[in-house]
Amino acid sequence: MKRRFEIDAETLPDLPGMMLVTVEALKDLGGSATIQELDEKVIELEGVTEAEQAFTMPRDENRTRVNYYLAWARTYLKRGDALNNSKRGVWALTETGAAILDLSGTQAIYDQVTQEERERARLKRLAAKKADADRGEVIEVMAEDGPADEEDWKSALLAVLAKMTPDGFERLAQRLLREAGFTKVEVRGKSGDGGIDGVGVLRVNLVSFQVYFQCKRWKGSVGAKEIRDFRGALQGRADKGLFITTGHFTSQASDEATRDGAIAIDLIDGDRLCELLKENRLGVATEMIERVQIEANWFEGI
């Protein structure tokens, strides 16, 4: 089957093509999916290689190109009422999305959203000129500068994590696991062997599990090889492993982590790591801000 888009380190991918495959992936998944499930299904349908999944954005090595542009595909589809998403990060097809059968459907949405963006940019320029002319009047123009589900705070946080020392990052993982309910969390540091950075005990009801973990600051994608190497270090030691990284896992790495008959390895990528640090308030503070917006046109109509 001919691929609908190509991913490389230089050129921009075909966004309408990515949008179409996103719709097809959701249909295969029953009409709804998490971002991870959706991205992995698109990668599977298109046969995106691990090498292609490793390409990162030029100015942000923590974001892979395929995941970044798939986020844009979801944003365009949402703007075209083809998708909606819940607060829990589950994306679902609407009636409009379910009716899309070929590239003409996603191309129409792409053209519509592109035209809306041009008009919004024009109005923003006009608003800026009006603000300059009317000193003392405050006009705020809200605009989406990126994909709806790609938050700038995560990129900023990952940049901070990338500057941590290796032992500092291990201590952060230790603190996070303790906050998550692990006990007897031990960081091995330089004495670690076979890619094992530490171990902890997780109690679930009446049963306790010893979990070995690896935590690595990583740029780009972690592949299946790294998962196999980590599993090899776990042989004869534990029934479960945990791999924490600031990067992303390729779809092949995710498959390898849950391969039948092998030691199960849970994966925490950069995006999930940011969410966990935020949920546990570890170096990430949130606050509610009241935003006041003046609608100058309303007063002119009085």
Disulfide bonds with the S-S distance in Angstrom:
none
